[in-house]
Amino acid sequence: MLLLVQIVKYCNERLNVYAITDAEKAYNGLQFQNSGKISKIAMAVDASLETIEKAAAIGANLLVVHHGLFWGKTVPITENTYKKYKLLIDHDIAVYSCHLPLDAHPEIGNNACLAKLLDLTSWAPAFEYHGEKIGVIGSRSIDRHRLKMFLETNFPHVVSMEFGPKRIEIIGIISGGSGDLIIQAKNYGAGAVIVGECQQYHYNIVRENGINAYVCGHYMTETFGVDALGKEIAQKFSIPFEFIHSNCPL
């Protein structure tokens, strides 16, 4: 168990998992232990049946995810849930999950990684959710057409709602299911906000408040943090790693 315990301790401290208030349904930390042997790390957004099957197929015995096995309510261990647990036990796979702390982390979080990708300067925590700032706000002078083209180059599906200034100086970023936080862009003077997911009514909020909003996918905007964390663990503990991609279009 020693190596697994060391990795979990490192992740908990690196992400400061107990200092951030998460959604009630999320559980951060080690969700499923194995024998303690870690010879390969797999990273993925979701602890889905597909992901666990792929982790088993590549011989991984630690799966690091953003969306874990447990989300609030208790469910019977039957059908697909049973299949997940059986695969984890049969292939000696541990599962470590981190939700909002991995969105908010200032160095390897989803939003910090996106800020680096966009080459933002002077970026800082922003966009409050349950009293925690989980997104970022930063500076970059760019025409909104160029910003849109850049995003379309880096994300497979981008929905653009352009009702703000043509020239953008400040950009906000909020990964995942962040549509309800779009309105906060005005508080930070953002000319554009990049989010993971929106619902229909967010269109009216964007239009009526003169905001440029770019929806780049809940899944895709949350691939960055687990990838960065997994690579960091792999380097620190000299363990091979692999990112498991999903074809999720949302």
C-alpha positions in Angstrom: 0.0 0.0 0.0 3.0 2.3 0.5 3.2 3.8 -3.1 -0.6 4.3 -3.3 -0.6 6.0 0.1 2.4 8.3 -1.0 0.6 9.3 -4.2 -2.7 10.0 -2.5 -0.9 12.1 0.1 0.9 14.0 -2.6 -2.3 14.7 -4.6 -4.2 15.8 -1.5 -1.5 18.2 -0.5 -0.8 19.4 -4.1 -4.5 20.1 -4.8 -5.3 21.3 -1.2 -8.5 19.2 -1.5 -9.9 19.9 1.9 -9.6 23.6 1.7 -12.2 24.1 -1.1 -15.9 23.6 -0.6 -17.1 21.4 -3.3 -20.6 20.5 -4.5 -22.3 18.1 -2.0 -22.4 15.3 -4.6 -18.6 15.3 -5.2 -16.1 13.3 -3.2 -12.5 14.3 -3.5 -9.6 12.0 -2.8 -9.0 8.3 -3.0 -12.4 6.7 -4.0 -11.3 3.1 -4.6 -8.1 1.5 -3.3 -6.1 -1.3 -4.8 -3.3 -3.5 -3.4 -1.0 -0.5 -3.3 1.0 -1.5 -6.4 1.2 1.3 -8.9 3.1 0.5 -12.2 1.1 2.7 -14.6 -1.2 5.7 -14.3 -4.2 6.5 -16.5 -5.8 9.9 -16.6 -9.4 10.6 -17.7 -12.2 13.1 -17.2 -14.8 10.5 -16.1 -14.7 7.3 -14.1 -17.1 5.8 -16.6 -17.4 2.1 -17.6 -15.7 2.9 -20.9 -12.8 4.6 -19.1 -12.3 1.8 -16.6 -12.4 -0.8 -19.4 -9.7 1.1 -21.3 -7.6 1.6 -18.1 -7.7 -2.2 -17.6 -6.8 -2.8 -21.2 -3.6 -0.7 -21.0 -2.5 -2.2 -17.7 -3.0 0.8 -15.5 -3.6 0.3 -11.8 -4.2 4.0 -10.9 -7.0 6.0 -12.6 -6.9 9.7 -11.9 -10.2 11.4 -12.8 -12.1 14.7 -12.5 -15.6 13.1 -12.2 -15.4 10.2 -9.8 -17.5 7.1 -9.0 -19.7 8.8 -6.4 -22.1 11.7 -7.0 -24.3 12.1 -4.0 -27.1 9.6 -3.8 -26.4 6.0 -2.9 -27.0 3.5 -5.7 -27.2 -0.3 -5.7 -24.1 -2.1 -6.9 -25.9 -3.7 -9.9 -25.6 -3.7 -13.7 -23.1 -1.1 -14.9 -22.1 -0.1 -11.4 -21.3 -3.7 -10.6 -19.3 -4.0 -13.9 -17.2 -1.0 -12.9 -16.4 -2.3 -9.4 -15.7 -5.8 -10.7 -13.2 -4.4 -13.3 -11.5 -2.3 -10.7 -11.1 -5.3 -8.4 -10.1 -7.8 -11.0 -7.5 -5.5 -12.5 -6.3 -4.1 -9.2 -7.1 -0.5 -10.2 -7.3 2.4 -7.7 -9.4 5.5 -8.4 -8.4 9.0 -7.3 -10.9 11.8 -8.1 -10.7 15.6 -7.7 -13.4 17.9 -8.8 -13.5 21.6 -8.0 -10.0 21.8 -6.4 -8.8 20.6 -9.9 -10.8 23.3 -11.6 -9.5 26.0 -9.3 -5.8 25.1 -8.8 -3.6 28.1 -9.8 -0.9 26.0 -11.5 -2.3 22.7 -12.8 -6.1 23.4 -12.7 -8.3 23.2 -15.7 -8.7 27.0 -15.9 -5.0 27.7 -15.2 -4.0 25.4 -18.0 -6.5 27.1 -20.3 -5.1 30.5 -19.3 -1.7 29.3 -20.3 -3.0 27.9 -23.6 -4.5 31.3 -24.4 -1.4 33.1 -23.4 -3.2 35.3 -20.9 -1.1 37.6 -18.7 -1.7 38.9 -15.2 -4.4 36.2 -14.7 -6.0 35.7 -11.3 -8.8 33.6 -9.6 -12.3 34.7 -10.5 -15.9 33.5 -10.9 -17.4 32.5 -7.5 -19.2 29.3 -7.0 -20.3 28.4 -3.4 -17.9 31.0 -2.1 -14.9 29.6 -4.0 -13.3 31.3 -7.0 -13.0 28.4 -9.5 -12.3 30.2 -12.7 -9.7 32.8 -13.9 -9.6 36.2 -15.4 -6.7 37.5 -17.4 -5.4 40.0 -20.0 -4.9 39.5 -23.7 -5.5 42.1 -26.4 -7.1 40.2 -29.3 -9.8 40.6 -32.0 -12.8 38.4 -31.2 -12.6 36.8 -34.7 -9.0 35.7 -34.0 -10.0 34.4 -30.6 -12.8 32.4 -32.1 -10.5 31.0 -34.7 -7.9 30.1 -32.1 -10.6 28.2 -30.0 -11.9 26.4 -33.1 -8.4 25.2 -33.8 -8.0 23.8 -30.2 -11.5 22.5 -29.5 -13.5 20.2 -31.8 -16.9 22.0 -31.1 -17.2 25.7 -30.3 -20.5 27.6 -30.0 -20.0 31.3 -30.3 -22.3 34.0 -29.0 -20.8 37.3 -29.8 -22.6 40.3 -28.3 -19.7 42.0 -26.7 -16.8 44.2 -28.0 -15.0 43.4 -31.2 -11.7 44.1 -29.6 -11.1 42.1 -26.4 -8.7 43.0 -23.6 -9.8 40.8 -20.7 -10.8 37.2 -21.0 -12.6 35.0 -18.4 -12.4 31.2 -18.3 -14.7 28.8 -16.4 -14.4 25.1 -17.3 -17.1 22.5 -17.1 -20.8 23.2 -16.4 -20.3 26.9 -15.9 -23.0 28.6 -17.8 -24.7 30.1 -14.7 -21.4 32.0 -13.9 -21.3 33.8 -17.2 -23.1 36.9 -15.8 -20.1 37.4 -13.5 -18.0 38.3 -16.5 -19.4 41.9 -16.3 -18.1 42.2 -12.7 -14.5 41.6 -14.0 -14.8 43.8 -17.1 -14.3 40.8 -19.3 -14.8 41.3 -23.0 -15.1 37.6 -23.5 -15.7 34.5 -21.4 -14.9 30.9 -22.3 -17.0 28.3 -20.7 -17.5 24.5 -20.9 -21.3 24.2 -21.0 -24.4 26.3 -21.4 -28.1 25.9 -21.4 -30.7 27.6 -23.7 -31.5 30.4 -21.3 -27.8 31.4 -21.1 -28.2 32.8 -24.7 -30.5 35.5 -23.4 -28.2 36.4 -20.5 -25.3 36.7 -22.9 -27.2 38.7 -25.5 -28.9 41.1 -23.0 -25.7 41.8 -21.1 -23.5 42.4 -24.2 -21.1 39.5 -23.6 -18.9 37.5 -26.0 -19.2 33.9 -24.9 -17.5 30.8 -26.3 -18.8 27.4 -25.3 -16.0 24.8 -25.8 -17.5 21.7 -24.2 -17.8 20.5 -20.6 -15.7 17.5 -21.4 -12.9 19.1 -23.4 -12.4 22.1 -21.0 -11.9 19.5 -18.2 -9.2 17.4 -19.9 -6.4 19.7 -18.9 -6.3 19.3 -15.1 -6.2 15.5 -14.9 -3.7 15.4 -17.6 -1.4 17.9 -15.9 -1.8 16.1 -12.5 -1.2 12.7 -13.9 2.0 13.8 -15.7 3.2 15.4 -12.5 2.6 12.3 -10.4 4.2 10.1 -13.1 7.3 12.3 -13.1 7.6 12.6 -9.4 7.3 8.8 -8.8 8.9 7.7 -12.1 5.8 5.8 -13.3 4.6 5.6 -17.0 1.3 7.2 -17.8 -1.4 7.5 -20.5 -4.4 9.8 -21.0 -7.6 8.0 -21.9 -9.7 10.0 -24.3 -13.4 9.8 -24.7 -15.4 10.7 -27.8 -17.8 12.7 -25.7 -19.0 15.7 -27.8 -20.6 17.6 -25.0 
